[in-house]
Amino acid sequence: MDTKHKLALGVLAALLAAVPVTSLMHDRAEAADRKSLEQAALSIFQRDANRATAEWRSNEPPAGRVWNKAVASAAVSDVEKQGDRAKVWVDEYTTPYATDPSGKDSQPTAPYVASHLLLFEPAGDGWRLAEDLTESDSYDGWRAEARPPKG
């Protein structure tokens, strides 16, 4: 085998070896973006849950209890990249906690669950909310279709 063929086979082998590595790096970057977007959504939901005017506070607490705090969580169900922006379908779970009148014995109550369509744009090392699309036509279209697959 001459040098040209050996070189060509070597280059081909290097390219074939690089494909799985590139794919793995792309998958890791997508997972990191997804996690970062989930954290950005969570900070929005937790900020809203902490407000004195939060919706969960407008309901009566369980008998003999008083409202204490709420803990929010977020689960991203789909991410659609639009240039450097990301359209994110995310589910919010906010669990209010109630205590006895003395402020002890904190217990979770029934969680609130809501779905949102949010548009994020890059901000420093993370993401910032560019627009809440939950009430938009694109969200209504998404709701009418089968929900995007998880994963």
Buried (B, 14 or more C-beta within 10 A) or exposed (E): EEEEEEEEEEEEEEEEEEEEEEEEEEEEEEEEBBEBBBEBBBBBBBEBBEEEEBBBEEEEBEEEBEBBBBBBBBBBBBBBEEEEBBBBBBBBBBBBBBBEEEEEEEEEBEBBEEBBBBBBBBEEEEBEBBEEBBEEEEBEEBEEEEEEEEE
